Amino acid sequence: MTQQPLLTLERVSKSFGPVTVVSDVTVHVHAGAVQVLLGENGAGKSTLIKMMAGVHQPDGGRVLVDGRPVQLPNVHAAEQLGIATIHQELNLVGSLSVAENVMMGRIPTRFGLVDRRELRARARAALDLIGLDVDVDARVGDLGIARQQLVEIAKALSVDARILVLDEPTAALTRRETENLFRVVAQLRARGVGMVFISHHLDEIAEIGDTVLVLRDGHAVAEVPASTPEDELVRLMVGRSIDEQYPRGTGPVAEGTEVLAVDGLSSAGSFSDISFRVRQGEVLGIAGLVGAGRTELLRAIAGADRYDAGTVTVRGRRLRPGDVGAAVAAGVGHVPEDRKAQGLVLDASVNDNLGYATLASTARMGLVDFAGQRRRAEQVAGTLRIRMHDIDQPVRSLSGGNQQKAVFGRWVIAGSTVLLLDEPTRGVDVGAKVEIYELINAITAGGGAIVMVSSELPEVLGMSDRVLVMRDGRIAGELSAAEATQDAVMTLATRDVAPAQP
Amino acid sequence: MTSTLEQAPPTTPDRRTRVARFLADNGALVGLVVLCVALFIATPDFLTGRNLLNIGIQVSTVAVLAFGVTFVIVAGGIDLSVGSVAALSSMVSGWFFASAGLPGWLALLAGLLTGLLTGVVNGLASAYGRLPSFIATLAMLSVARGLTLVISDGRPIPTSPQVSFLGSDVGPVPVPVIVLVLAALVASFVLNRTVVGRSMYAVGGNPEAARLSGLPVQRILVTVFALSGLFAALAGLLLAGRLDSAQPQAAVGYELDAIAAVVIGGASLAGGVGRISGTVIGALVLVVIRNGLNLLNVTSFWQQVVIGLVIAIAVGFDVLRRRTRTG
């Protein structure tokens, strides 16, 4: 590997506002080699590949193609230089044919009309490059995700891409589809295409990669051969101690009564056969990588989505699937992943947003109890220290942390005793984070139970009494607070669980 | 915490910005006042008792129709069927009286029930059938008009005395104006005081957040469309009362007037915003412009041009206001 790299990011840095997400990182992509980027969520992988794709421009450092410095002001410039990115969200038009998608923007014409024969022939040639056997006239939307991905790779290669960036291409694939993709990657490697590969599945790295660049908090911590043992990769990836910013007591939890029971819950394509119990006063953390099915599981328990099999029982009452109202009535509160899209009516007032869950239950003969709703909202806004000038101001104008407290406050007012928290501190500043942790403690001290999904591992470890680790929609293992270390969780979250199951 | 809030300097905007804020927030009302003053100066016929009563009668139909549409638009939908539903309801009422021999007041109730039922169908199609409300109510626009023609065989049907009463006067006051005031009070009460009304704002503002808070979004939507149908039926009966007959081609195109009134009144087609008082003003703006242009002998062809421009200006103004506030 002594020849000149096809693509080099040389000592690049990138900040968004005060937050530095990539700091002084160097990556080389060589012809005929697969460069793996490895790191936790938020380590800077996606920012790096966005710099390769021309989506973000580095604040410091240089981008070199064939040894020459280049500017990538936009996606088009990167494509011109032969850099193609296959994102997790595929860039295809489902209602058009495979041929039209492959030739998008370059549709051959004759006398101003689409030349269908030429279109099909060129698309066929592109698909043959990777040995993909699909009908060029098929609608892309009718293909499975794996074949759509291959169509997109064929499209990239047909515009002479020499560098292919694959962002978690296997996240949505089955094992067999993954093997098929890897065969294509092997062919491309033999043809001299340089590739960048991101995956959370450690077992895939040795199989497909050549070198691994490990990122942590925006820094490159190591560059190692892909044959490095998985344990060592995990250690490199997490290798930092947890700060003492989590106010959760670590003493043994008193045996409270069981409030939530989930049995054999399954939903095709999201999660399968999930069972667990949560007791009064307990925080159950659910760890796992993005796409492991954690959010889907939480939504199913909350009644937001239907499921195929299994039961959810709250204090002995079985909840009807897909019925949020029933879950709320049983004392379940759901703080969703995306507070702006799912948690709040942004143009409505803080007062209104705090009151939605109790609007009907406190009403008399269908009439809203305005005085009571306002009194409860003001009280909760005070105890949760929601910072605002006026309870009637639109919730849109609050900061992220205060918006999140408003979503929490709704369930505090409703007297919910089982809180399902999905990324409760995402986009929340440090001060408000600690306030949310204290709120979690107050809720459990008052006899509530909490299920918390978080991608921030230190948060899960710091705040949970017990940790469930999910991988590929299944429970990969359960750890007590004492057993739960970053290494232990990451090992469960990234290793294949299949052999361990009978 | 509270002490720092109390110590914070009171934010009293100076008078000029307060006036500017008032004008921006009440653009439609200001426009209406300017319009009336201009017409008062332009023609002596505008500010006469007879003309004002005339305006009152005309505005009653548009406004009552638009109250129902206000519910739908606040909840994030659209109802294109209200004109046809108004016609169908008055026709069903007329048929029950003239052909089936039902007592007049029962015939009137049958008309209202017809509107309610068509609204429920709209609601079911859009909430449970997952049809976009634009499509569901576009279909109903055609179905209801078709049924009206089928029932009437294309001919007017005389209405019951109770319906005709809706078109008469009590002393000097036309009954439609009384109905308008009552309907406005009821609609405003529903929207502001009831659980279902407050829920409409949540559903229109962010349906997913409303659902995840435990609000029964689908049932709320059915109620919303049912109310829209009911108000449409009332408007249809008002119209029939004035003519003493149910007309097969009554209220053609009125849905667009109703939507225009709601939008001029400050509601957002994106949902979550809208008030009954705004809708009343919006309906008045439409009717006063038409009335004034008539008095000034402007042809109805040009009237359409003017109305179109007013809608564009009113909504454009609103978009501008929102952008400056959030930006």
Interface residues (C-beta under 8 A of the other chain):
Chain A: A302 A304 V324 G325 A327 V328 A329 H334 P336 A341 Q342 G343 L344 V345 L346 D347 A348 D352 Y356 A357 L359 A360 A363 G366 L367 V368 G382 R385 H389 R396 R410
Chain B: M1 T2 L5 A8 T11 R193 T194 V195 V196 R198 S199 Y201 A202 G205 N206 E208 A209 A210 R211 L212 S213 G214 L215 P216 G272 V273 T326
